[in-house]
Amino acid sequence: MPLVTPLSSDHDQETQELAEFFNETLGFCPNSVLTMQRRPAISKAFINLNKAVMANEGQVTSALKRMIAWVSSNATGCRYCQAHAVRAAERYGAEQEQLDNIWEYRTHPAFSEAERAALDFSLAASQVPNAVTADIEKRLHEHWNDGEIVEMLGVISLFGYLNRWNDSMGTSIEEGAVESGEQYLGKHGWEKGKHV
């Protein structure tokens, strides 16, 4: 049972309108946003931040941003966000071979060196204490410009917030996210955990 129960999607009209963004991303409004709307200023600020972070202004694709989110969520252990990130990656056109082999991104041929650098950055930046090294920085700059690195760290930071929010809240996971989690992550032990 969640720490705080989500409100209905029509509780706050402005949040509801902003949350239409998630219908494209996930196919539903996340329960995390429905909980945040108990303080509408938080839900609205979060949605607008999410839109800004996920906007594509360089070569970092929507699919890669969602894979960065998955690696970050995997590093912190948030099962809710792992399932959401892999679902969004799927909906934003991640290659099937990448989705099936996300756990092996460092060695699987479906991932480019640029993608590996981005995903290694996500893993290192999501750890506490932070594990970003000079080698990771060098590899990032070989493949990505400063603006693209800012976009990546925006995703990692956004999911740092979400990982803490959803694990602390014990946010109930939606059926669509469960389906994606089981399909792509279940073979490696993913389960709903406390997010029932």
N, C-alpha and C positions, 0 to 999 in steps of 0.2 A: 504494500500500500504506500502511495507517495506521501512524503512529508506534508505537502500542501496539494489539495485537489485542484486540478485544472478547472477553469470556468468555461462556460459554453462559448463557442466561437462567435456568437453575436453579442457577447457581454459589452464590448466597447467597439462602437462602429468604426472609429478611425483605425484601431488595431486590425479589425476584420478586413478593411479595405487594403491596408498595407500587407496583410498576411496572404493575400492572393498570390504574392510572389512564391510562396511555398507550394502552391498547387502545381506550379511548373516544376519546381525543384524536386519535390517529394511525392506530389499527388495528394497531399493533405496538409493541414496546418498542424505543426508539431505540438504535442502536449506541453512542451517546455514553454512555448509562446503563450499558450492558453493559461498557464500558471503565472507567467510574468505579468499578464494583464491585470492581475490584482492590484498592480501599480502601473497603470497605463503608460506613464512616462517611460518606464523601463521597457515595456514591450515595444513601444514605438521607437525608442532609441535603438534597441537591439535590432529590430527589423531593418531600420535604415542603415545601421552599421553593417549588417549582413549583406544588404544590397550593394553597398559601396565596396566591401571587401571582395565580393564575388564578381564584380564587374570586370570585364576583360579589357585591359588597356595595352597589353603587350602580347607576348608570345605564350604566356601561361594560359593554357586552355581551361575551359570549365571542367572538363573531365580530370585534368591533372590537379586542379585546385581541390577537387573532392577526394582524390587519392592522397594528396597532402593531408587533408583533414582526417582521412582514415588512419594514416600512419601516426599522426599526432594522437588521435583517440586511442589507438592501439597501445601507444607508449604509456598513456595515463591509465588505461584499463577501463575506460567508459564504454560499456557494451551498447548502451543506447546510441551514443554518437558514432560508434563503429558501424552499426547497422544503417544509420541515417546517411553517413558519408558514402558507404558503398552503394546504397540505393541511388543517391544523387549522382554518383559517378556513372552508374549504369544509365540513368535517364539523360545524362549529358554526353553520351556517346563514347564512353571509355570502351576500348577494344575488349571483346570477349576474352581474349587470351590474357590480357592484363588483369581483368576482374578475377579470372580463374586462378591467377598466379600472383596476386598482390603480395602474398606472404614471401614470395621469392623474388621480389623486385630487384634485389642486388645482383642476382645471377641469371635470371630468366631473360632469354633473348627478346621477349616482347617489349622490354623497357630499354630506352635509349640511355646513353651516358648522361645527357642533360636531365632526363627524368630521374635517374638514379641520384644525381647530385641534389635535385630538389627534394626527393624523398628522404635522403640521408640528412639533409638540413632539417626537415620536419622532425625526424626522430631525435636528433641532437638538441634542437631548440625546445622540444617538448619535455625534456628530462629536467629533473631538479636534483642536484644542481645542473645548470645548463651545460651542455656538452658540445657546443659549437666550437670547433677548433680552426686553426689556421688552414689546415688541409681542406676542411669543408668549405671555408671561405674561398680558397683558391679555386676549388672545383666549381663552385657556384659562379664565380666571375668568368670562368672559361666558357660558360654556356648561357648566362643570363645577364641582363643589364640591371642597373641599380633599381629602376622602377619595378622590374619584374621580381626582384628580390623583396622589395617592399610589399608587393602583392602577396608573395608566398608567406612572408612573416605575418601579414594581416590575417591570412587564413589560419595559421598556426595559433596566433593570439586569440582569434575569435573562438577557435575550438578549445583553447585553454579555459576560456570563460564557460563554454558550453559543457565541457567535461566536468568541471567542478559543479556547475549548476545541476546537471542531470544526475550525477552520481550522488550528490548530497540530497537532492530532492527525491531520489528514487523514482524519477519520472516514469510513468507507465508508458510502455512502448506500443506504438501503433502497429496494426496488423501488416500493413505494407512494408514497414521497416523490418518486421520479423521475417517476412518472406525473403527479402533480400539478404538479411543476415544469415538465415539458414542456408540459402542457395550458395552464397559466395564464401561465407566464413565458417559455416557449420562443420566442414570437414577438418577444421583446425581447432574445434572445441568451442566455437562461439555458442552462447546460449543467452537467454534474456537476463539471467541473474536476478537482481533485485527489481528489474524494470517490468514486472508483471502487471 
